[in-house]
């Protein structure tokens, strides 16, 4: 009987993985076809070389996305392994899950509680026959997606794919204010202020939960510092994902310092030709992310951050061979002996001890898990946040 049960469970997981990869391919194909038609029209009407190149890059990205999705379906077709639930045979995990479900206190850290919830949700997604008593609460929030450095090269904001899933399943809305991935945090903080104030003015009953990826979290910290205790009651909390809260050592890397030195020549040329310097390597952006600057900034200003919202932070880590190809390159050029996700060291993506926030620990993943072409389970990450925040009584629930 045990052998039959194991075989049945293995087949169920196989079907679930194949279904999920097929759904990803369908989503990629449908979206890419729409973008293909749109970009072909843009190419025809292109007035500058830059417009033509942007459309061509978008077409290339869409093609690569579909190709990778098709390869994953093929790979999944031959993947017959069985993945055991890490929580099922752990009495510790079962105690934590029971406490979360029944909203009872448990002697466990925020990181351990969140990890247990996340593990449970991801296994449910891998095996649709696996039943869990965890449920996503009917939350009365609008998610504010704030993207990071050079977000313009991606077709959608970070974690929008996961947010769209929440919209479809639970009618949880999301917005994505425009920030400039090449600018420093001071300028982006002003952009956020203008857009968020306008949104609240037009939607006075909406409760906002900020989900900030990478440097988007740094920009949001500057925005929150400027708001202070006068912050709107509409903003209930902020979650940082792979954000260099305490900076990044990579911007102090010897290679980058050398490139910065060499870039002074074209900058001086642009000043003479165009009458102004072009900040080719966005030095203001680099400065705002350096560890020395960020550590000093956070220590000086953390008391000025509004106390009303909740704060959470999650870090990622990955080995070089587990990373996206871009992350492999960053790990090769910007080497770090510390655990990292290819861009941000784990220790820098967590709150310092003196700050009253929820450090939700470290998950396996590279720095680009938030992109739409990533096969990372974004939906599980967002659902785990909602369940954890509901357990902590910091998330407003829908009133029927």
Secondary structure, DSSP 4 states (H G I P E B T S, - for coil): -HHHHHHHHHHHHHHHHHHHHHHHHHHHHHHHHHHHHHHHHHHHT--SHHHHHHHHHHHHHHHHHHHHHHHHHHHHHT-------TTTT-HHHHHHHHHHHHT---S--HHHHHHHHHHHHHHHHH-TT---S-----B--EEEEE--TTGGGSSS-TTHHHHHHHHHHH--EEE-----TTS-HHHHHHHHHHHHHHHHHH-TT--EEEEEETHHHHHHHHHHHHHGGG--TTEEEEEEES--TT-BGGGG-HHHHHHHHHTHHHHHHHHHHHSS---TT-HHHHHHHBHHHHHHHHHHHGGGS-SSSEEEEEEEE--GGGS-HHHHHHHHHS--SS-BSSSSBGGGGS--TTS--EEEEEEE--TTTTSTT--S-HHHHHHHHHHHHHHTT-SPBPP-
